[in-house]
Amino acid sequence: MPVHRSGTARRLRALAVGTLLAAFSLLPTLPSSAADVPARGSARMGMGVAAHDGQDGTPSTGDATQTEGVDVAGYQGNVAWSTLWNSGVRWAYTKASEGTYYTNPYFAQQYNGAYNIGMIRGAYHFATPDTTTGATQANYFVDHGGGWSGDGRTLPGTLDIEWNPYGAACYGKTQSAMVSWISSFLNQYKARTGRDAVIYTAASWWTQCTGNYGGFASSNPLWIARYASDPGTLPAGWDYYTMWQYTSSGPTVGDHDKFNGALDRVKALANG
């Protein structure tokens, strides 16, 4: 004889299917094929921002005094620093490292070139929390150009923590595990250099992958990434941003950024 399902059973089955579909909708979007995954080492500041947070922006003209900067990486090769200087750029960050497997082959030209033209310069590390510990990557960063010196023209290193270009957005970590990883990096960086590292991130990634954790705001300057006319709502804990990456396609080479203050404030951060 045919089996007749009760109304309760049908409702439970529908609920289970709906719950499963909802769970799948929360999974991070992964590359559609291996061909879509970039080569390890090719990640750069803002790569995930452009893909997830929309179009490039133009800052509103009503902003308070700010100082123009750029960030560059190995894919840009030798940078014409004189052109950037003549356009008004006064500070720059260069990608030094990624994970524990990549160093920028153009780091010396980019990092020293900015310094030699008169800019205040710094280095950044692209984090890959799925490959090694935060402390291990902090050591790798410091050992490959990410250190700090009190020469008045070297900014503290920056931890670039954003969407994973190679896989799951949060690198397969829970929110609490991500906070622990970041803390490990920051603590080791300070132990090695005496400085608190800058945190570069986007508010939406920070909310998704750390639960909008606010515990770093009292020590670590915020470099917010948002391609719009204003920096938007900041992650929890930070009342203001120190730097703002507002576009990945500026009028000259590199992603363009604003320092939240006049040049003397940039120098103050360099001096610690």
Secondary structure, DSSP 8 states (H G I E B T S, - for coil): ------HHHHHHHHHHHHHHHHHHHTS----SSGGGS--TT---TTHHHHHHS-S-----TT--S-EEEEEE-GGG-S--HHHHHHTT--EEEEEEEETTTEE-TTHHHHHHHHHHHT-EEEEEEE--TTTS-HHHHHHHHIIIII---SSSSB---EEE----TTS-TTTT--HHHHHHHHHHHHHHHHHHHSS--EEEE-HHHHHHHHSS--TTTTTS-EEEE--SSS--S--TT-SS-SEEEEESS-SSSSEEEEESS-HHHHHHHHH-
